[in-house]
Amino acid sequence: MKTKQFRTIPKFKTLAEEQKFWDTADTSLYFDFSKMHRARFPNLKLSTQTISLRLSKGLLEDVKIAANRRDVPYQSLIKIYLDRAVRADLQTP
């Protein structure tokens, strides 16, 4: 049985040049996907940015009560609520 010959990945001068290449390249010509396995990055943290958000005292207290019931930090619950709302909004035409 003959093994498939894969193309050599070119050398790139800049990250932008590499990104442009991979945006259009057929990766099956460069990699043997039958030998790949799923990678895990347990310590990888998503990039975050600190913001300031003003909430009414009543709303903040309600969020804290809801977070306490779920045994999660209230700021995490706010992020969950925001994520759900944004995803729902993006689904709406």
C-alpha positions as CSV (number, residue, x, y, z in Angstrom):
1,M,0.0,0.0,0.0
2,K,1.4,3.4,-1.0
3,T,1.5,6.1,1.7
4,K,0.3,9.6,0.8
5,Q,2.9,12.3,0.4
6,F,2.1,15.5,2.3
7,R,3.2,18.9,1.2
8,T,5.8,20.8,3.2
9,I,4.4,23.7,5.2
10,P,6.0,26.9,3.9
11,K,8.0,29.3,6.1
12,F,6.2,32.5,7.0
13,K,7.6,35.9,7.6
14,T,4.7,37.2,9.7
15,L,1.8,35.8,11.6
16,A,-0.6,37.7,9.3
17,E,1.0,35.9,6.3
18,E,0.5,32.5,8.0
19,Q,-3.1,33.3,8.9
20,K,-3.8,34.2,5.3
21,F,-2.3,31.0,4.1
22,W,-4.3,28.7,6.5
23,D,-7.5,30.6,5.8
24,T,-7.4,29.2,2.2
25,A,-5.2,26.1,2.4
26,D,-6.5,22.6,2.3
27,T,-5.1,21.1,5.5
28,S,-5.6,17.6,4.3
29,L,-2.7,18.2,1.9
30,Y,-0.4,19.0,4.8
31,F,-1.5,16.7,7.7
32,D,-2.5,13.1,8.2
33,F,-5.7,13.4,10.2
34,S,-5.9,9.6,10.7
35,K,-3.0,9.9,13.2
36,M,-4.3,12.9,15.1
37,H,-5.7,12.8,18.6
38,R,-7.7,15.2,20.7
39,A,-5.5,17.6,22.7
40,R,-6.4,18.7,26.2
41,F,-5.4,22.0,27.8
42,P,-6.7,21.8,31.4
43,N,-4.8,24.9,32.5
44,L,-5.7,27.1,29.6
45,K,-7.6,30.2,30.8
46,L,-9.7,32.3,28.5
47,S,-8.6,35.9,28.0
48,T,-10.7,38.2,30.1
49,Q,-11.0,41.9,30.4
50,T,-12.1,43.8,33.6
51,I,-15.1,46.1,33.2
52,S,-17.1,48.3,35.5
53,L,-20.8,47.7,35.5
54,R,-23.3,49.8,37.5
55,L,-26.3,47.8,38.8
56,S,-29.1,48.9,41.0
57,K,-28.8,47.6,44.6
58,G,-31.9,45.6,44.3
59,L,-30.8,43.9,41.1
60,L,-27.4,43.1,42.6
61,E,-29.0,41.7,45.7
62,D,-31.3,39.5,43.6
63,V,-28.3,38.2,41.6
64,K,-26.4,37.5,44.9
65,I,-29.4,35.5,46.2
66,A,-29.7,33.5,43.0
67,A,-25.9,32.8,43.0
68,N,-26.1,31.7,46.6
69,R,-28.9,29.2,45.8
70,R,-26.7,27.8,43.0
71,D,-23.6,27.9,45.2
72,V,-21.6,29.9,42.6
73,P,-19.9,33.3,42.9
74,Y,-22.3,36.1,41.9
75,Q,-19.9,37.5,39.3
76,S,-19.8,34.1,37.6
77,L,-23.6,33.9,37.6
78,I,-23.7,37.4,35.9
79,K,-21.3,36.1,33.2
80,I,-23.6,33.0,32.7
81,Y,-26.7,35.3,32.4
82,L,-24.9,37.6,30.0
83,D,-23.6,34.7,27.9
84,R,-27.1,33.2,27.6
85,A,-28.7,36.5,26.7
86,V,-26.1,37.4,24.1
87,R,-26.3,33.9,22.5
88,A,-30.1,34.1,22.4
89,D,-30.0,37.6,20.9
90,L,-27.5,36.5,18.2
91,Q,-29.9,33.6,17.2
92,T,-32.7,36.1,16.7
93,P,-32.9,37.4,13.1
